[in-house]
């Protein structure tokens, strides 16, 4: 078992205090958005083996079967198939979707054939993998997830009494669900930004005036003034997770995280197609091909308890499995030995994994097959794979 040394990413939307407070560290004054735990080549965790500090991806590359286990290596290849994060949002992230596996493979191959550099700002597919993800709230966590029913979005927009929104209200009422959502999103994101500026301004003012269900969208506009993505966001469900609750985000589901601290796990991919609330590249034709224009109420996940004390967040993803242990004083040791690789992350208390004492924000990598017993009190998240 290896204690992990992890990189914190200073994205501008990050909270300057949430991750430092969890770690018991002094804030630097700079945003600390995400702490990455895993073997992503962009910021691999570091471990010490034989007195030498090594990046985890290099350790896995040297002997994938030993580190990952035969089942995981056979199923997902010679790499850790998930990335675990602490995510701390103080401002909204971009409105975005992720492709499914077939779309990612086809898109990556097409951009490779076209000779687009993998780090080009207009590139959509930086790898050939999909990116299902799960966010579990550690604090109240606010986000947008999936399309609201068109009739309900029409009511939300109509209540603003903004004349230039009325054509969109009519479209949402006049067409079947998929056609209505596709037509309105396309119209909003392809309109001339200058021509839409007055609509965005009037809509923002009306949202601020009305408050209530409109308040989250006024907050988005405050962070991204003039961005028509604020109007697109009004087509989406607003969700507030309580601590311990989670959201699963599959392919094609538009979403954005707004605020809060959570544990996030995802398939190891960088493929993102943006819809708005961003200065970055938006590829409208590809976006419209990938977005799933289906209205759904968000399904808030609660962990399923087992006799061992493990609480599992069930999702259809195979690249990852997230669970947690909330251990009270006097709880019996839990045997976590598994044939798959694991990362254990403490978020409260002082639990002990094997001989390693963990404080909040600390984590360990457990190679496949290595015996590990969890003792002590506190909360530990367990990330592994379905293999």
N, C-alpha and C positions, 0 to 999 in steps of 0.2 A: 504494500500500500504506500502511496506517495502523497505527501502534502503538496497542494498546488499553490503556486505563486501566480496570480492572475493579473491581467492587464485591464485597467479601467479606461474606457473610451470617452473622450471629452466632447461629445457632440453638443452643439449649441442648445438643443432642447432639454438637456439633462439637468436634473436638480443638483445644486451645489452642496446640498446637505444630506440627502436621504441615505446614500451609500456610505459616506463617512460616519454618519450617526450609527448605522447598523454595525459598522466595523469597529466602532469606538475610537475613531480617528478624528483629528481636527480637520474641518473643511479648509480647502485651499482658497476658496473664493471662486474657483473655476467650476464650470459644469462637469459633473461626473455622471454620465448617462447610462453606461452599461459596463458591467464587469463580466468578462468572458471566461468561461470555464470549459476547456476542451482542447481540441487539436486543430482548430481552424487555422489555416496557414497565415491568415491576416494578423492574428494575435494569439498564438498558441500559449496555453498555460505552460509553466516551467516546473520541472521536478528535479530532485537531486538523486542521482544514482551513482554509487561508488565515489561519493564526495564531489561529483561534478554536476553542475547545473546544466540541464538539457531541456530543449523544447519538447513538449509531449508529442507533437507530430513526428519528430525525428525518432523518438523512442519507439513509436508504433511502426514507423516505416522499417525500422531495423528488424522487427520480428512481429508481424501483424497477428499471427496465430497465437503466439504466447500472450500478447497484450489484450487482444480482442476476443480470443476463443475461436475455435474452428467454425462454429455455427454462424457467428456474426461476420467473420471474414468471408465465408462462402456466400452469404446472402447479400452483403453490402459492399464487399471489396475490402482492400487493405487499409481502411481508414475508419476512424470513429464516426459513426453515421449521424451523431447529434451534436448540437452546441447548446450548452446550458448558460444562462445569463441571469444576473441581477439587472433589472431595468428600472430606472428612476426617471420618470418624465415630469418636468416642470413646465413644459410647453408642448403643444400638440406635435406629433410626428406627422409626416406626410400621409395623405390619403393614398392607399396603395392596394395592389392585389398581387398574388403569386400564381404562377402557372402550375398546371398539373404535370405529371412526369412526362407524358408524351409531348406536351407542348414545349416543355423545357428542352427535351432532347432534340426536337425538330428545330426550335429556335436557336439553340446553341450551334447546331450543325450548320444552319443557314448563315449565321453570322461568321462562323469560322470560314466557310467557303467564300464569303464576301470579303474576307481579309480585314474585318473590323478589329482593331486592337482590343484586347480583353479589358483594358482599363480606359477605353474611350468613353467620354461622358454620355454619348448617345447610344452606347451599347445596352441592350436589354438583358441578354443572357450571358452571364459570366461563368456559368458551368452548366452541366447537363442534368441537373437534379431539380426536383420540386422542393417546396419549402412549407409543408404544413407546420403549424406552430400552436403552442399552448401558453397562455399567460395565466398565472395564479397570483392573486392579489395578496400582498403582505400588509398593505394599508388600503383604505378605500381607493379604488382604482377606476378611473373614468375612461371610456373609450367609445368609438363608433364601430358598429359591426353589422354588415349585411344591409340589404335594402328593406326599408319599411314598405308596407303595402301602399301602392300608388295612391289609393283614395285617402289614406291617412296623411301621406305627404302633401297631397293637394290641400287638405284641410289646414295643415301647418303653414303652408305658403299663403293660402287665401286669407288667413287670419291677420297677416301682416298688412293687408290693404295697400300693396305696392302695385301700381298699374302695370308696370313692365313685367311683373311676374305672372300676370293673368294668362298669357299664352301657354306657359308651362303648366299652370293649373288645369287649363282646358285639355292639354295633351294627356295629363295624368288621369283625367276622368274619361277621355274619349277612346282609349285604346286598350287592348288586352294587356295584362301585366307586363310580359316580357317586352312587347313593342313599346309600351309607354315608358318604361324605365330606360330602354335603349335610346329612344328618341330624345328624351329630356336630357339624359347625361351627355349624349353626343352634342346636342345644341348648346349646352352650357359650356362644355370644354372646347368647342371649336369656334365659339363666338369671338369676335374681335374684342380684345381685353379693354381697349379704350371705350368702345361702344357699350360695354357691359359695366363700366366703372360706376355710372350713376345708379344702376340697379343694385350693385353690390353695396354702395354707400347707403341707399335708402333702405335696403333690407337689413343692413347692420343696425341702423338707427331704430328701425321698427322692432328688431329682436331685443335691443337694449331696453326699449320702452315697455314692451310686453313682459319680458322676463319669463319665468316659469319654464315651459318646455322649449322656449326659444332662447333661453339664456346661454346654453352651451355653444350655440352657433355665433352669438355675439362675441363670446370669448375667443372662438376660432378666428373671427375677423380681426380682433384686437392683435393677435399674434401674426396674422398674415394679411395686413391691410391691402384691400384692392384685389385680393386673389379670388377669382371666380370659383375656385375649389370650395369656398365657403358655401356657395349655393349648391354645389354638388353634394356637399356633406349633409345638407338638409334632407336628402333622400334616404339617409341611413338611420338605423336605430341607434339611439343614445343609450348606453349601458353604464351602470355603476356597480362594480363588484365590491362585495364586502370581503374582509380578510378571510382567506381560505377558499373563496369561490374562484372559479376559473372559466376561461373562454377558450374554445378550440376554433382555430381558423383554418379552414381547408382551402383548396385551390379555387380561385375565381371569386372569392368573397371580398368585397371592398371593405377596408377597415382603417382605423387610425387610433392610436393610443393618445390620450389627452393629458392625463396626469396620474401620478401615483407610483408606488413602489411595488414591484412584483418579481416573481421567479418565472422566467421564460425559458421554454425549451423548444427547439426546432430541428428539422432536418438540416444537415450541414450544407447550406446553399446561400448564395448571394443574389438570387434572382428576384428582382422587384420591378413591377411596372407601376408607375406613379400616375395618380388621377388628379392631383391638385394639392394645394397647401404646400407648395414647394417651388423653389426656383430652378429645380433640376429638370432634365429632359422628360417630356411626355410624348410617347409614341402612340398617337391616337388609333391608327389602324390595328396595331398589335394589342393595345389595351382593350379595344372593343371585341377583339377575337377571344381574349382570355377571360374577361369579366363574365360572371354568371349572373344573368339578369333574372333573378328569382327572388321574390320577397319572402323573408322568413323572420319569425321572431327569434332573437338570439337564445341559444340554449346555454344557460349558465350551469356549469358542471359543479357538482359537489363530490368530494372524495368518497369512495366506497370502502367501508371498514372491513377488515378481515380479523380472524382470531389472533393472528400474530401481532396485531397492533398496527400493521401497515395499512395506510389509507391510499387507495389508488384512484388516479384520475383517468378514467377510461376514454380512449380516443381510437379512431380507426388507423392512426399512424403506426407503422411498424418500425420506423427509424428511431423512435423513442418511446419510453414508458416513464411517466413521472408519478411518484408517490411520495408520501410523507409519513413520518413517525412523530407523534406528539407524546413525549414520554414524561410521565409523572414520577414523583418520588417513589422509589420502591419498585418500579416496573422491572419485570424480568428481562434479562438480556435477550436480544433478538438476533438470530443467526441470519446474516445477509449474504452468505456465500452464494455465488451464482456462476453459471457457465458463460456469462456475458460480461462485458466491461461495465463499470459503474463509476459515477461521480456522486459523492455524498456531500451535501452542503448544509451547514448549520445556519439557522436563522434566529434561534433563541436558546437561552440557557447555556449549559456546558456539557453537551453530550460527548461520548468517547467512542471512536471507531477503532476497534482493535486497541493498539497502544497509543493512538493519537487523540489527544484532547482537542476538541474543537470549540471555538468561541464564535459568536455570530459573524457571518460573512466568510468564515474559513471553510475550506473544502479539501477533499482527498480524491485521488484517482485509485480505483481498486481494479487491478487487472483481472481478466476472466479466470475463474477457478481459485482465486486466492481467498483463503478463509478470512472472514471478517465478522465480528460480533459487535453489535451496537449496545452500549450501556449508558448509564447516567440519565440526567434529566434534560429536557429541552426539545426543540423541534429540528428535525433533520429531513431535508428533501433528498430523495433517491432518484437518480436518473440512470436509466439503462436502456436496452433495446429489446425488441420483440423478435426473437430468433429461435 
